[in-house]
Amino acid sequence: MEARPYVWARSIGPYEGVLRALVLLVKYEGEKAVAKLLAREMAGIAAGEATLVSWVPPDPVRFRERGFHGAELLGREVAKILGLPARPLLQKLKHSPEQVGRPREERRKAMHGLFLATRRGRGETVLLVDDVMTTGATVAEGVRALQAGGFGEVAVLTCARTVGKD
């Protein structure tokens, strides 16, 4: 097992019940009021010395279909609450299949090299936001891309975390 490249990862709670339903409203419906509610909870568990907030970038195909990106809605709200700048620091280089239901190794392979920093960093500490963390493959690849782009430590903040998944 590879070492995690982020300094910490926190979530509001497990991806089940009401939290799961709320996350799905943000992810698939772009519900801004729900994103604000979840962002308040997320900001309440954030810790550390981040200098800016970013988010896992959207898949280009799914973004065109939906017209919004849930992780960006969450990231911008978290940044506003924490009084930090929100910046789109990552881009997804190509379409990838949905990760839902895929085993850990498949997820890791599918994500490898998929993200690129959109600008050079100068050692800034980043708070990387996403909606759900399952195996951590997606956020880990995002963190690696940020660090390769010159950013410093990266912490991960998600709404929910799956429990008992590979």
C-alpha positions as CSV (number, residue, x, y, z in Angstrom):
1,M,0.0,0.0,0.0
2,E,1.3,3.4,-1.0
3,A,1.7,6.2,1.6
4,R,-0.9,8.8,1.4
5,P,0.4,12.1,-0.1
6,Y,-1.9,14.4,1.9
7,V,-1.4,15.6,5.5
8,W,-4.9,14.7,6.6
9,A,-8.3,13.8,5.3
10,R,-11.5,14.6,7.1
11,S,-15.2,14.1,6.3
12,I,-18.4,15.2,7.9
13,G,-19.4,11.5,8.3
14,P,-20.1,8.2,6.6
15,Y,-21.7,8.2,3.1
16,E,-25.0,6.8,4.2
17,G,-28.5,8.0,5.2
18,V,-29.3,11.7,5.2
19,L,-25.7,12.7,4.5
20,R,-25.7,10.5,1.4
21,A,-29.0,12.0,0.2
22,L,-27.7,15.6,0.7
23,V,-24.4,14.8,-1.1
24,L,-26.4,13.3,-4.1
25,L,-28.5,16.5,-4.3
26,V,-25.3,18.6,-4.7
27,K,-23.5,16.1,-6.9
28,Y,-26.3,15.4,-9.4
29,E,-28.7,18.3,-9.0
30,G,-26.4,21.2,-8.2
31,E,-28.4,22.2,-5.2
32,K,-26.6,25.4,-4.0
33,A,-28.6,25.7,-0.7
34,V,-27.6,22.2,0.2
35,A,-24.0,22.9,-0.8
36,K,-23.9,25.9,1.6
37,L,-25.3,23.7,4.4
38,L,-22.7,21.0,3.8
39,A,-19.9,23.5,3.4
40,R,-20.7,25.0,6.9
41,E,-20.3,21.5,8.4
42,M,-17.1,20.9,6.4
43,A,-15.5,24.2,7.4
44,G,-16.3,23.3,11.0
45,I,-14.0,20.3,10.8
46,A,-11.2,21.9,8.7
47,A,-8.0,22.5,10.6
48,G,-4.5,23.6,9.7
49,E,-2.9,26.5,7.9
50,A,-4.2,26.3,4.4
51,T,-3.6,29.4,2.3
52,L,-6.2,28.6,-0.4
53,V,-9.0,26.2,-1.3
54,S,-9.3,24.1,-4.4
55,W,-11.4,21.1,-5.5
56,V,-11.1,17.9,-7.4
57,P,-11.8,19.0,-11.0
58,P,-14.8,17.8,-13.0
59,D,-14.8,15.2,-15.6
60,P,-15.1,17.2,-18.8
61,V,-17.9,15.0,-20.3
62,R,-20.0,14.9,-17.1
63,F,-19.5,18.7,-16.6
64,R,-20.8,19.4,-20.1
65,E,-23.8,17.1,-19.4
66,R,-24.6,18.7,-16.0
67,G,-23.4,22.2,-16.4
68,F,-22.1,22.4,-12.8
69,H,-19.7,20.6,-10.6
70,G,-20.6,19.7,-7.0
71,A,-17.0,19.7,-5.6
72,E,-16.5,23.2,-6.9
73,L,-19.8,24.4,-5.3
74,L,-18.6,22.9,-2.0
75,G,-15.1,24.2,-2.4
76,R,-16.1,27.8,-3.1
77,E,-18.5,27.8,-0.1
78,V,-15.9,26.3,2.2
79,A,-13.4,29.0,1.1
80,K,-15.9,31.8,1.7
81,I,-16.7,30.5,5.2
82,L,-12.9,30.1,6.0
83,G,-12.0,33.5,4.5
84,L,-9.6,31.9,2.0
85,P,-9.2,32.3,-1.7
86,A,-10.9,29.6,-3.9
87,R,-8.9,28.7,-7.0
88,P,-9.4,26.0,-9.7
89,L,-5.9,24.6,-9.3
90,L,-6.4,21.2,-11.1
91,Q,-7.6,20.1,-14.5
92,K,-8.7,16.7,-15.5
93,L,-6.8,15.8,-18.6
94,K,-9.4,13.3,-20.1
95,H,-12.7,11.6,-19.5
96,S,-12.6,8.6,-17.2
97,P,-15.3,6.1,-16.4
98,E,-17.4,6.5,-13.2
99,Q,-15.5,5.2,-10.2
100,V,-18.6,4.0,-8.4
101,G,-18.3,0.2,-7.6
102,R,-14.7,-0.2,-8.9
103,P,-12.1,-1.9,-6.7
104,R,-9.2,0.0,-5.2
105,E,-6.6,-1.1,-7.7
106,E,-8.8,-0.3,-10.7
107,R,-9.6,3.2,-9.2
108,R,-5.9,3.9,-8.7
109,K,-5.0,2.9,-12.2
110,A,-7.8,4.8,-13.7
111,M,-6.7,8.0,-11.9
112,H,-3.0,7.7,-12.4
113,G,-1.7,10.8,-14.3
114,L,-5.2,12.1,-14.8
115,F,-4.8,15.6,-13.2
116,L,-2.5,18.5,-13.9
117,A,-1.9,21.7,-11.9
118,T,-3.4,24.6,-13.8
119,R,-0.6,26.9,-12.6
120,R,2.8,26.7,-10.8
121,G,2.6,26.9,-7.1
122,R,5.0,28.6,-4.7
123,G,4.7,26.2,-1.8
124,E,1.2,27.2,-0.8
125,T,-0.7,25.0,1.5
126,V,-3.9,23.8,-0.1
127,L,-7.2,22.5,1.2
128,L,-8.5,20.1,-1.5
129,V,-12.3,19.6,-1.5
130,D,-14.4,16.8,-2.9
131,D,-17.8,15.4,-2.3
132,V,-17.1,11.7,-1.4
133,M,-13.9,9.8,-0.5
134,T,-14.0,6.1,-1.1
135,T,-10.6,4.6,-1.6
136,G,-8.8,7.9,-1.7
137,A,-7.4,7.2,-5.2
138,T,-8.9,10.4,-6.7
139,V,-7.8,12.8,-4.1
140,A,-4.4,11.2,-3.8
141,E,-3.8,11.7,-7.5
142,G,-5.0,15.3,-7.2
143,V,-2.6,15.9,-4.3
144,R,0.3,14.4,-6.3
145,A,-0.5,16.7,-9.2
146,L,-0.6,19.8,-7.0
147,Q,2.7,18.9,-5.3
148,A,4.3,18.2,-8.7
149,G,3.1,21.7,-9.7
150,G,4.9,23.3,-6.9
151,F,2.3,23.5,-4.2
152,G,3.2,22.5,-0.6
153,E,1.2,20.4,1.9
154,V,-2.3,19.4,0.9
155,A,-5.2,18.5,3.2
156,V,-8.3,16.8,2.0
157,L,-11.9,17.7,3.0
158,T,-14.9,15.8,1.9
159,C,-18.6,15.7,2.7
160,A,-18.6,12.0,3.3
161,R,-16.4,8.9,3.4
162,T,-17.5,5.4,2.4
163,V,-17.1,2.9,5.2
164,G,-15.8,-0.6,4.7
165,K,-14.8,-0.1,1.0
166,D,-11.6,-1.2,-0.6
